[in-house]
Structures are given as C-alpha cells and as structure tokens.
Amino acid sequence: MILPTNIEQIDSMQEAYNAIHDIHKNVVRIWMENSLFTWKWWLGVGLTIIPWVIWIIIHKKDSTDRLLYAGLATVLIASWLDFIGIAFGLWSYSYSVVPAMPAYIPWDLSLIPTIIMLLIQYKPTLHPLIKAIFFGGMSAFVGGPFFTWIDLYNMHEWKSIYSFGIYIIVYLFTHYMSKRSRFNTLGR
C-alpha cells in the first residue's frame, strides 16, 4: 500500500536540509579560516590521541575486550548527549578538531571513554558510586570550567551541576556494561 505524500511537508523538509547544508558549509569555511592549525586545534588533536596512547600502554591487557565494550558504550552515549545539547542550544564549542559531529571529538571519543575505562580498571573493588561521583565531579567542576576558561566550551542554557548528575549516570551505566558476562562464542 502506498501512502499519500504531503508535498508541502516534503518541500519544507528539503528546505530545512538545504539550510542545514548551507550553514555547515559556512561552519567549515569559518573552521578552515579560524581554527585549523591554531594552538586550540593542536590541543584538540593531542587530547584526541594522547589519552588513547596512554590507555593502550597502561590498560589491563587481559581485559581489553571488556574495557573497549564499555568504552564504545561511553562513546555512543557521550556523542548522542553532545549532539542533543548542541541541537537544543544548551552549549556550544568554539573550536573543533574537525567541523562535524560529534562536536568536540576529544571529549566524546577520547577523554570521557578512556578516563571511564581506566576508572573501571583501577581499584575494581571500590564501590562504583564513589568512582562515579569522582568522575562526575572532576568532569563537571574541573574539566568543564577549564574548557570554558580556555574558550573551547560555552554553556548557554546549561549549568555544571546538570553535567555532574549526567556524568554520574554515564559512569554507572558504563560500569554496569563492563560487568556483563553473558557472552557466548559464535558458531561457525
């Protein structure tokens, strides 16, 4: 069965996509003129690569798969939440490594997942809520203000206390994911 189409709706959506495309072209132009190869851009590149190098060197090798599973869950959650926050105008970033989503790659794809994976690995008997509060506090009240101070992160309709709660939940969920053991080998 073919559903009738609403031509006006399709035209409106196409206009919106065209406007988004035009805005993105402008963002890329501004990024190339003002961000690329600046010290903030290099900082972002370093914050993207260095945490992973450190993690590769010091992570517990026999837990690599489990930690990466938790890290992937963190990347997906962090990227999705960052996208939502930017889309609703809650915060923005002044500089980026690449002018694409997720908005601040070093934070979403590197710092948050590697820090969480290392917290999961070290002191495994320490209650996860203690680690979650530590992670939330450091991320929301140290990391966020630091990135604001160096003009990478701009809070518009957002407060650090909101981030604190979200970081706690992200850590606890990721910790929970890291403890899953219902994996079975796949047959041939």
URCOR-V864814 format. One record per pair of residues at least 6 apart in sequence whose C-alpha atoms are under 8 Angstrom apart, sorted by the first residue. I is the first residue (numbers start at 1). J is the second residue. D is the distance in whole Angstrom. If there is no record, write none. Layout:
I_J_D / I_J_D
This chain:
27_99_7 / 28_99_6 / 31_95_8 / 31_96_8 / 31_99_7 / 35_41_6 / 35_95_6 / 35_96_7 / 36_97_8 / 40_95_7 / 40_152_8 / 41_95_7 / 41_96_6 / 41_97_6 / 42_97_8 / 44_96_7 / 44_97_6 / 44_105_8 / 44_106_6 / 45_97_6 / 45_106_7 / 47_106_5 / 47_107_8 / 47_110_7 / 47_111_7 / 48_105_7 / 48_106_4 / 48_107_8 / 48_109_7 / 48_110_5 / 48_111_7 / 49_110_7 / 51_110_6 / 51_111_6 / 51_114_6 / 52_110_7 / 52_114_7 / 55_114_6 / 55_118_7 / 59_118_7 / 59_121_7 / 60_121_7 / 66_178_6 / 66_179_8 / 67_117_6 / 67_120_8 / 67_121_8 / 67_178_6 / 68_117_8 / 69_177_8 / 69_178_7 / 70_113_8 / 70_117_7 / 70_174_5 / 70_175_7 / 70_177_6 / 70_178_5 / 71_113_5 / 71_114_7 / 71_116_7 / 71_117_6 / 71_174_8 / 72_113_7 / 73_174_7 / 73_177_8 / 74_112_7 / 74_113_5 / 74_116_8 / 74_170_7 / 74_174_6 / 75_108_6 / 75_109_5 / 75_112_8 / 75_113_6 / 77_170_7 / 78_108_5 / 78_109_8 / 78_112_8 / 79_101_8 / 79_102_5 / 79_108_5 / 79_109_8 / 80_102_8 / 82_102_7 / 82_103_7 / 82_108_8 / 83_101_7 / 83_102_6 / 83_103_7 / 85_91_6 / 86_92_6 / 86_103_8 / 89_156_7 / 89_157_7 / 90_155_6 / 90_156_5 / 90_157_4 / 90_158_5 / 91_153_7 / 91_154_5 / 91_155_4 / 91_156_5 / 91_157_7 / 91_158_7 / 92_153_6 / 92_154_5 / 92_155_7 / 92_156_8 / 93_103_7 / 93_104_7 / 93_152_5 / 93_153_5 / 93_154_6 / 94_151_7 / 94_152_5 / 94_153_6 / 94_154_7 / 95_104_8 / 95_152_6 / 96_103_7 / 96_104_6 / 96_105_7 / 97_104_7 / 97_105_7 / 97_106_8 / 98_105_8 / 102_108_7 / 116_135_8 / 116_171_7 / 116_174_8 / 119_131_7 / 120_175_6 / 120_178_8 / 128_172_7 / 128_175_7 / 129_168_8 / 129_172_7 / 131_171_8 / 132_167_7 / 132_168_5 / 132_169_8 / 132_171_5 / 132_172_6 / 133_164_8 / 133_168_6 / 135_167_7 / 135_168_7 / 135_171_7 / 136_163_7 / 136_164_5 / 136_165_7 / 136_166_8 / 136_167_5 / 136_168_5 / 136_171_8 / 137_164_6 / 139_163_8 / 139_164_7 / 139_167_7 / 140_160_5 / 140_161_7 / 140_163_5 / 140_164_5 / 140_167_8 / 141_160_6 / 141_161_8 / 141_164_8 / 144_153_7 / 144_160_7 / 147_153_5 / 148_154_6 / 148_155_8
